[in-house]
Amino acid sequence: MKKLTLSATALLLCLLSYTQVAPDKYWIKFTDKNNSPFSVDNPSAFLSQRAIERRLKQNIPVMENDLPVNQSYIDSVTSTGVTLLTVSKWFNSVTIYTTDTNALNIINSFSFVQSVVKASSGKITGATKPFFANEHIEDFIEKQGKNKEVKSNAYDYGSALNQIQMLNGDSLHDLGYDGDGMIIAVLDAGFLNVNTLSAFDSLWNSGRILGWKDFVSPQSPNIFSSHSHGCMVLSTMGAYLPGQMVGTAPKASYFLLRTEDGATENLIEELNWASGAEFADSAGADVINSSLIYTTFDNPALNHTYQDMDGNTTPITIAADIAASKGIVVCNAAGNSGNSATWPYIGAPADGDSVFTAGAVTSSGSYASFSSKGPTSDGRLKPNVVAQGSGTTVISPWSGSVTTGSGTSFASPITAGMVTSLWQAHPEKTNMEIMYAVEQSASQYSNPDTLRGFGIPDYFNANKILSVPDTISFQLELKLFLEGSFNGTDMDEMPVSLLPLQQPYNQPPFDYQGVESVSQIPEGVVDWVLIEFRDTILPSRATAGSIVARRAAFLKNDGSVVDLDGISRLQFTIVVKNNPYLTVRHRNHLDIISKWQPVTDSSGIMSYDFTQNDQSWGNTSQKETGNGIFVMIAGDSNGDGIIDEADKSSLWQYQAGESGYLNSDLNLDGQSNNRDKNEYWFINNGKTSYLPE
């Protein structure tokens, strides 16, 4: 395995060895992931099925930074007597707690340890976390029933009506999109009383709190009594008190992850965040909400500068962009320093180029003066969009009643909940497509600024934007081989006199009514194949009802699929709403469908090569020939997607000994004989197609 390449930022951090970044807590970075028992070819060993499917539907490959940290390295570190806190596969590191300098010296001497960096300086007496200090929570005020006369048909939002109606989110809810089936990971400082407050009963009773984890204090977890901030954040999305407050994603499911230490401000909290984001990714979360910002620390020597807000410097921003690269929408608060004379700007990770940064507006939609401003230090627009962050309706963590608060901490989860509800309506879209549609729907998309970004989104309009089908035209450059006919280099040809002049798929189970025919078979043709495009979210959902295009074509001996002239590429113009997955069907081989969405290049050519590894959906959907070339599996004589006794009893035993264009002729040599039965049907008996019915 290759040694991991470190970014300039990581190298800079490595130079901080033994520099303060939490008292007696250290960041240990490793040199590599050599000798790992895990492989990118078997992601199910370390990623959930949801995490794998998120990558598949967005054409995101599993990469080396997805692999777990080498356990032997972790064991060597902990064998010195230190306490393991968190593990980060993205940074290939661990954080530990120890007061034993000898243990640190031993760890630093390990050949696989790249650096040992102190990760905390301790709390300065009287210090207040700057981000939280600028937020305001009002005392309980009676607001239930406000605007009830204009409540949505879907929900009675009570006091929360304005903050969702401003975004036209109630109209999206009316369509039935309220986060159901989606997962949000909430990274915060703690979730005081979330396990007991009635506002969250709906989540608990329906099993929508999927789990929780404490990255700040993993040895003595303290999720529900550690800090109040996450409770209020969660309430803007998940609260359900009809007539009082309903959040922007009341039917979503949630992971509650404590990454922020409310009592201190140290660099280790950024590392906790990275571990929390990795957990969210591996568990299959769709959206992360992070109402956290980092600019200054208890040790001023570690303060970030505005120049660091370039999207590539701080550990938390690097981690946030990695999370986005895994297909997650990362929503983050802009910050609450807009009134500051020295730092009016966004903080980390809101500077990330793939982070969806939310600023705050008042109840009337005007810029809230405390909301941190853009641009990033390298000139990129921030925030991306805004939501109500002043006078926002939240749940009091202490009383469980409806109250109000101010801060971009609340604008961000309002945004995250609406993004989640929108994505529910269009699960086939990528995270970036969802974000772009929200931006396009916003009030000042044509004239963005550094206060409100693209402005106030209209999520109902974003839904319309995403609902417009795409018409795509392309030439198909396709390669595949058939088992039996494949000889190790190319394919042997059937006697040309046996091949039909008209496509043979006009009968069950194919029922294709195309009229493709020729006056003579072109040179080099092996057989007819049926090519389909299926418009679907994932190949696992590509049922017959998703077919948007079908063509019969010729398969040549070099594996190329060509038009009826025997030379030209197939041409298609198709309308798709989701993703066009490519299907190949043959009269006596198991059907295959592309694992990845084929990509059309700038010249209008869509290329796909089924002869290469990991290109067809399903672990055993094709057969490897021994020289790294994959072939379609022979034996499905009746074309029903299953190689079983019926293929032999209903076809082979009646056609054995005959010559011609026979479905029981599995090696396509023009003869049905014992070779077909013994070398292909018998060996492949029991195999099935992965193409959904």
Residue pairs with C-beta under 8 A, 6 or more apart in sequence:
1 32
1 33
1 34
1 35
1 36
1 64
2 32
2 64
3 31
3 32
3 34
4 31
4 32
4 33
4 64
4 65
4 92
6 14
6 114
7 312
7 318
8 312
9 312
9 313
9 314
9 315
9 318
10 29
10 91
10 318
13 27
13 29
13 115
13 117
13 315
14 29
14 114
14 115
14 117
16 117
17 108
17 115
17 116
17 117
18 116
18 117
18 118
19 117
19 118
19 301
19 302
20 118
20 120
20 121
20 299
20 301
20 302
21 27
21 117
21 118
21 119
21 120
21 121
21 266
21 267
21 268
21 299
21 302
22 119
22 120
22 121
22 122
22 261
22 264
22 266
22 268
23 120
23 121
23 122
24 97
24 98
24 99
24 120
25 85
25 95
25 96
25 97
25 118
25 119
25 120
25 266
25 268
26 95
26 96
26 97
26 98
26 104
26 116
26 117
26 118
26 119
27 93
27 94
27 95
27 115
27 116
27 117
27 118
27 119
27 267
27 268
27 271
28 77
28 93
28 94
28 95
28 96
28 107
28 113
28 115
28 116
28 117
29 91
29 92
29 93
29 113
29 114
29 115
29 117
30 69
30 70
30 73
30 92
30 93
30 112
30 113
30 114
31 111
31 112
31 113
31 114
32 70
32 92
32 112
33 64
33 67
33 69
33 70
33 92
34 70
34 112
35 70
35 72
36 67
36 68
36 70
38 45
38 46
38 67
38 68
39 45
39 67
40 61
40 62
40 63
40 64
40 66
40 67
41 614
43 51
43 52
43 55
43 62
43 66
44 52
46 66
46 67
46 68
46 282
47 55
47 62
47 66
47 281
47 282
48 282
48 283
48 284
49 284
50 183
50 283
50 284
51 281
51 282
51 283
51 284
51 326
52 62
53 284
53 538
53 540
54 60
54 284
54 286
54 326
54 327
54 328
55 61
55 62
55 326
55 327
56 538
56 539
56 595
56 596
57 327
57 427
57 428
57 430
57 537
57 538
57 579
57 597
58 327
58 430
58 431
59 596
59 597
59 599
60 325
60 326
60 327
65 89
65 90
65 92
65 322
66 89
66 326
67 89
68 87
68 89
69 87
69 88
69 89
69 92
69 93
69 94
70 112
73 110
73 112
73 113
74 84
74 87
74 94
76 110
76 112
77 84
77 94
77 96
77 107
77 110
77 113
78 84
78 96
80 98
80 100
80 103
80 106
80 107
81 98
81 100
81 103
82 96
82 97
82 98
82 100
82 103
82 107
83 96
83 97
83 98
83 219
84 94
84 95
84 96
85 94
85 95
85 96
85 97
85 215
85 218
85 219
86 94
86 95
86 215
86 218
86 271
86 272
86 275
87 93
87 94
87 275
88 94
88 95
88 271
88 274
88 275
88 278
88 319
89 278
90 274
90 278
90 319
90 322
91 271
91 274
91 315
91 319
93 271
95 119
95 268
95 271
95 272
95 275
98 104
104 116
107 113
107 116
108 116
119 266
119 267
119 268
119 271
120 264
120 266
120 267
120 268
121 266
121 297
121 298
121 299
121 302
122 264
122 298
123 263
123 264
123 265
123 298
124 298
127 265
127 298
129 262
129 264
129 265
130 265
130 295
130 296
130 337
131 292
131 293
131 294
131 295
131 333
131 335
131 336
131 347
131 409
132 189
132 229
132 262
134 336
134 337
134 370
134 407
135 336
135 405
135 406
135 407
135 409
136 405
136 406
136 407
137 232
137 394
137 396
137 403
137 404
137 405
137 406
138 403
138 404
138 405
139 403
140 396
140 399
140 401
140 402
140 403
141 403
141 404
143 158
143 159
143 244
143 393
143 402
143 404
144 158
144 159
144 243
144 244
144 402
145 158
145 243
146 158
146 159
146 161
147 157
147 158
147 159
147 161
147 162
148 156
148 158
148 243
150 161
150 165
151 157
151 161
152 161
152 165
152 170
152 171
152 173
152 174
153 174
154 170
154 173
154 174
154 176
154 178
155 170
155 173
155 178
155 242
155 246
155 250
156 242
156 243
156 246
157 164
157 165
157 170
157 245
157 246
158 241
158 242
158 243
158 244
158 245
158 246
158 393
158 402
159 244
159 245
159 393
159 402
159 404
160 236
160 239
160 245
160 246
160 247
160 393
161 170
162 363
162 388
162 393
163 236
163 363
163 387
163 388
163 392
163 393
163 414
164 170
164 173
164 246
164 248
164 414
164 418
166 361
166 363
166 365
166 387
166 388
166 456
167 248
167 387
167 414
167 418
167 456
167 457
167 458
167 459
168 458
168 459
168 460
168 461
169 248
169 418
169 421
169 459
169 460
171 459
171 460
172 418
172 421
172 422
172 425
172 459
172 460
172 463
173 421
175 425
175 460
175 463
177 421
177 422
177 424
177 425
177 463
178 249
178 250
178 251
178 252
178 421
178 424
179 237
179 248
179 249
179 250
179 251
179 252
179 417
179 420
179 421
179 424
180 251
180 252
180 424
181 424
181 427
182 249
182 252
182 253
182 286
182 287
182 420
182 421
182 423
182 424
183 210
183 252
183 253
183 254
183 255
183 283
183 284
183 285
183 286
183 287
184 237
184 249
184 252
184 253
184 254
184 255
184 285
184 286
184 287
184 288
184 289
184 416
184 417
184 420
185 254
185 255
185 257
185 276
185 277
185 279
185 280
185 283
185 285
185 287
185 288
185 289
186 230
186 233
186 234
186 237
186 254
186 255
186 256
186 257
186 288
186 289
186 413
187 257
187 259
187 260
187 273
187 276
187 277
187 280
187 288
187 289
187 290
187 292
188 227
188 229
188 230
188 233
188 234
188 256
188 257
188 258
188 259
188 260
188 290
188 291
188 292
189 226
189 227
189 229
189 230
189 258
189 259
189 260
189 261
189 262
189 292
190 222
190 223
190 224
190 225
190 226
190 227
190 228
190 229
190 230
190 231
190 258
190 260
190 262
191 212
191 223
191 224
191 226
191 227
191 230
191 231
191 234
191 256
191 258
192 224
192 225
192 226
192 227
192 228
192 230
192 231
192 397
192 398
193 224
193 225
193 231
193 397
193 398
193 400
194 200
194 209
194 224
194 230
194 231
194 234
194 256
194 397
195 204
195 224
196 224
197 231
197 395
197 397
197 400
198 241
198 400
199 235
199 239
199 240
199 241
199 245
199 395
199 400
200 209
200 234
200 235
200 238
200 239
200 240
201 240
202 208
202 238
202 240
202 250
203 209
203 238
203 240
203 253
203 254
207 253
208 238
208 251
208 252
208 253
208 254
209 253
209 254
209 256
210 253
210 254
210 255
210 283
211 255
211 256
211 283
212 221
212 223
212 255
212 256
212 257
212 258
213 221
213 223
213 255
213 256
213 257
213 258
213 276
213 279
214 221
214 222
214 223
214 226
214 258
215 257
215 258
215 259
215 272
215 275
215 276
215 279
216 222
216 226
216 258
216 259
216 260
216 261
216 269
216 272
217 226
217 258
221 258
222 258
223 256
223 258
226 258
226 262
227 258
227 260
227 262
228 397
228 398
229 260
229 262
229 291
229 409
230 256
230 258
231 395
231 397
232 394
232 395
232 396
232 397
232 405
232 409
232 410
233 289
233 291
233 409
233 410
233 412
233 413
234 254
234 256
234 413
235 245
235 247
235 394
235 395
236 247
236 248
236 392
236 393
236 394
236 410
236 413
236 414
236 417
237 247
237 248
237 249
237 250
237 252
237 254
237 289
237 413
237 414
237 416
237 417
237 420
238 247
238 249
238 250
238 252
238 254
238 417
239 245
239 246
239 247
239 250
239 395
240 246
240 247
240 250
241 395
241 402
244 402
245 393
245 394
245 395
245 402
247 417
248 413
248 414
248 416
248 417
248 418
248 420
248 421
249 416
249 417
249 418
249 420
249 421
252 417
252 420
252 421
255 279
255 280
255 283
255 285
257 276
257 279
257 280
258 276
259 269
259 272
259 273
259 275
259 276
259 292
260 269
260 272
260 273
260 292
261 268
261 269
261 272
264 298
265 294
265 296
265 297
265 298
266 297
266 298
266 299
266 302
267 297
267 302
267 315
269 292
269 294
270 294
270 314
270 315
270 316
270 319
270 348
271 315
273 290
273 292
273 316
273 319
273 320
273 349
274 315
274 316
274 318
274 319
277 288
277 319
277 320
277 322
277 323
277 328
277 330
278 319
278 323
280 288
280 323
280 328
281 323
281 326
281 328
285 328
286 328
286 329
286 420
286 423
287 328
287 329
287 330
287 331
287 416
287 419
287 420
287 423
288 320
288 323
288 328
288 329
288 330
288 331
288 416
289 331
289 332
289 412
289 413
289 416
290 320
290 330
290 331
290 332
290 333
290 349
290 412
291 332
291 333
291 407
291 408
291 409
291 410
291 412
291 413
292 332
292 333
293 332
293 333
293 334
293 335
293 336
293 346
293 347
293 348
293 350
293 372
293 408
294 304
294 314
294 316
294 347
294 348
294 349
295 303
295 304
295 335
295 337
295 343
295 347
295 348
296 303
296 304
297 303
304 313
304 314
304 347
304 348
306 343
306 345
306 377
307 313
307 377
308 314
308 348
308 377
309 345
309 346
309 347
309 348
309 351
309 376
309 377
310 351
310 376
310 377
310 378
311 317
311 321
311 351
311 352
311 353
311 376
311 378
311 380
312 318
313 348
314 348
314 349
314 351
316 348
316 349
317 348
317 349
317 351
317 352
317 355
319 349
320 330
320 332
320 349
320 352
320 354
320 355
321 349
321 352
321 353
321 354
321 355
323 330
324 330
324 352
324 354
324 355
324 431
325 354
327 430
327 431
328 431
329 356
329 416
329 419
329 420
329 423
329 431
329 434
329 435
330 349
330 352
330 354
330 355
330 356
331 355
331 356
331 357
331 358
331 412
331 413
331 415
331 416
331 419
332 349
332 350
332 352
332 355
332 356
332 357
332 358
332 412
333 350
333 357
333 358
333 407
333 408
333 409
333 411
333 412
334 346
334 350
334 357
334 358
334 359
334 360
334 371
334 372
334 373
334 374
334 382
334 383
334 408
334 411
334 412
335 345
335 346
335 347
335 350
335 371
335 372
335 408
336 370
336 371
336 372
336 407
336 408
336 409
337 343
337 344
337 345
337 347
337 370
337 372
338 344
338 368
338 369
338 370
338 371
338 372
338 373
338 451
339 369
339 370
344 372
344 373
345 372
345 373
345 374
346 357
346 372
346 373
346 374
346 376
346 382
346 383
347 372
349 355
350 357
350 372
350 382
350 383
351 357
351 376
351 377
351 380
351 382
353 380
354 432
356 384
356 385
356 415
356 419
356 435
356 438
357 382
357 383
357 384
357 453
358 383
358 384
358 385
358 386
358 387
358 389
358 408
358 411
358 412
358 414
358 415
358 416
359 367
359 368
359 371
359 372
359 373
359 383
359 385
359 386
359 389
359 408
359 411
359 451
359 452
359 453
360 368
360 370
360 371
360 386
360 387
360 388
360 389
360 390
360 406
360 407
360 408
360 410
360 411
361 367
361 368
361 371
361 386
361 387
361 388
361 389
361 390
361 411
361 452
361 456
362 368
362 388
362 390
362 391
363 388
363 390
363 391
365 443
365 456
367 386
367 451
367 452
368 389
368 390
368 406
370 390
370 406
370 407
370 408
371 383
371 386
371 389
371 408
371 411
371 451
372 383
372 408
373 382
373 450
373 451
374 380
374 381
374 382
374 383
374 450
374 453
375 381
375 382
375 450
376 382
381 448
381 450
381 453
381 454
382 450
382 453
383 452
383 453
384 435
384 438
384 439
384 453
384 454
385 415
385 438
385 439
385 442
385 452
385 453
385 454
385 455
385 456
385 457
386 411
386 452
386 453
386 455
386 456
387 410
387 411
387 412
387 414
387 415
387 418
387 456
387 457
388 410
388 411
388 414
389 406
389 407
389 408
389 409
389 410
389 411
389 414
390 406
391 404
391 406
392 404
392 405
392 406
392 407
392 410
392 411
392 414
393 402
393 403
393 404
394 402
394 403
394 404
394 405
394 410
395 401
395 402
395 403
396 402
396 403
415 457
418 438
418 457
418 459
419 434
419 435
419 438
421 459
422 434
422 437
422 438
422 459
422 462
422 463
422 466
423 429
423 434
425 463
425 466
426 433
426 434
426 463
426 466
426 467
427 537
428 536
428 537
428 577
428 578
428 579
429 437
429 466
433 466
434 466
437 462
437 465
437 466
438 457
438 459
438 462
439 445
439 453
439 454
439 457
440 454
440 462
440 465
441 457
441 458
441 459
441 461
441 462
441 465
442 453
442 454
442 455
442 456
442 457
442 458
443 452
443 454
443 455
443 456
443 457
443 458
444 452
444 454
444 455
445 454
445 455
448 454
448 455
467 577
469 575
469 576
469 577
470 575
470 576
470 577
471 573
471 574
471 575
472 572
472 573
472 574
472 576
472 580
472 600
473 571
473 572
473 573
473 604
474 571
474 572
474 600
474 604
474 605
474 606
475 569
475 570
475 571
475 572
475 604
475 605
475 606
476 531
476 561
476 569
476 570
476 571
476 572
476 582
476 605
476 606
476 608
477 560
477 569
477 605
477 606
477 607
477 608
478 531
478 560
478 561
478 570
478 582
478 584
478 607
478 608
478 609
478 610
479 559
479 560
479 561
479 608
479 609
479 610
479 611
480 529
480 555
480 559
480 561
480 584
480 592
480 609
480 610
480 611
480 631
480 632
481 491
481 559
481 610
481 611
481 625
481 629
481 630
481 631
481 632
482 491
482 526
482 527
482 555
482 586
482 589
482 631
482 632
482 634
482 668
483 589
483 623
483 625
483 631
483 632
483 633
483 634
483 666
483 680
484 634
484 666
484 667
484 668
484 676
484 679
484 680
485 491
485 492
485 493
485 494
485 526
485 527
485 667
485 668
485 669
486 625
486 629
486 631
488 625
488 627
490 557
490 558
490 559
491 526
491 555
491 557
491 558
491 559
491 668
492 526
492 557
492 668
492 669
493 524
493 525
493 526
493 557
494 526
494 527
494 661
494 665
494 668
494 669
494 670
495 670
496 521
496 525
498 659
498 660
498 661
498 670
499 521
499 525
499 527
499 528
499 661
500 528
500 661
501 517
501 518
501 519
501 520
501 521
502 515
502 516
502 517
503 512
503 514
503 515
503 516
503 517
503 528
503 530
503 552
504 528
504 587
504 661
505 511
505 512
505 514
505 528
505 530
505 552
505 585
505 587
506 512
506 513
506 514
508 639
509 638
509 639
509 640
509 641
510 530
510 585
510 587
510 639
512 530
512 550
512 552
514 550
514 551
514 552
516 551
516 552
516 553
516 564
517 564
518 564
521 554
522 554
522 562
522 564
522 565
522 566
522 567
523 566
524 556
524 557
524 558
524 566
525 554
525 555
525 556
525 557
525 566
526 554
526 555
526 556
526 557
526 668
527 554
527 555
527 586
527 587
527 668
528 552
528 553
528 554
528 555
528 587
529 552
529 553
529 554
529 555
529 561
529 584
529 585
529 586
530 550
530 551
530 552
530 553
530 584
530 585
530 586
531 550
531 551
531 552
531 553
531 561
531 570
531 582
531 583
531 584
531 585
532 547
532 549
532 550
532 582
532 583
532 584
532 585
533 547
533 548
533 549
533 550
533 572
533 574
533 576
533 580
533 581
533 582
533 583
534 542
534 543
534 546
534 547
534 548
534 580
534 581
534 583
534 593
535 546
535 547
535 548
535 574
535 576
535 577
535 578
535 579
535 580
535 581
536 542
536 543
536 546
536 578
536 579
536 581
537 578
537 579
539 581
539 593
539 594
539 595
539 617
539 690
540 617
540 690
540 692
541 692
542 581
542 583
542 593
542 691
542 692
543 692
543 693
544 692
544 693
546 578
548 574
548 575
548 576
548 580
549 572
549 574
551 570
551 572
553 561
553 562
553 563
553 564
553 570
554 561
554 562
554 563
554 564
554 566
555 561
555 586
556 562
556 566
559 611
561 570
561 584
562 568
562 569
562 570
563 569
563 570
563 571
569 605
574 580
579 597
580 597
580 598
581 593
581 594
581 597
581 598
581 617
582 593
582 594
582 598
582 608
583 591
583 592
583 593
583 594
583 691
584 591
584 592
584 593
584 610
584 632
585 591
585 639
585 691
586 632
587 639
587 663
588 634
588 635
588 636
588 637
588 639
588 663
588 664
588 665
588 666
589 632
589 633
589 634
589 635
589 636
590 621
590 632
590 633
590 635
590 636
590 641
590 643
590 687
590 688
590 689
591 641
591 689
591 691
592 610
592 616
592 617
592 621
592 622
592 632
592 689
592 690
592 691
593 616
593 617
593 621
593 690
593 691
594 608
594 610
594 615
594 616
594 617
595 614
595 615
595 616
595 617
595 618
596 615
598 606
598 607
598 608
599 606
599 607
600 606
601 607
608 615
609 615
610 616
610 622
610 630
610 632
611 629
611 630
611 631
612 629
612 630
613 624
613 628
613 630
615 630
616 622
616 630
616 690
617 690
617 691
618 690
620 687
621 633
621 689
621 690
622 630
622 631
622 632
622 633
623 630
623 631
623 632
623 633
623 684
624 630
625 631
633 643
633 684
633 687
634 666
634 667
634 680
634 681
634 684
635 643
635 647
635 666
635 680
635 681
635 683
635 684
635 685
635 687
636 642
636 643
636 647
636 689
637 647
637 648
637 650
637 651
637 652
637 663
637 664
637 666
637 681
638 646
638 647
638 650
638 651
638 663
639 663
640 646
641 688
641 689
641 691
641 693
642 687
642 688
642 689
643 681
643 684
643 685
643 686
643 687
643 688
644 685
644 686
645 685
647 664
647 681
648 677
648 681
651 662
651 663
651 664
652 664
652 672
652 676
652 677
652 681
654 664
655 662
655 663
655 664
655 665
655 672
656 664
656 672
656 673
656 674
656 677
657 672
657 673
658 671
658 672
659 670
659 671
659 672
660 670
661 670
662 672
664 672
664 676
665 671
665 672
665 676
666 676
666 679
666 680
666 681
667 675
667 676
667 679
667 680
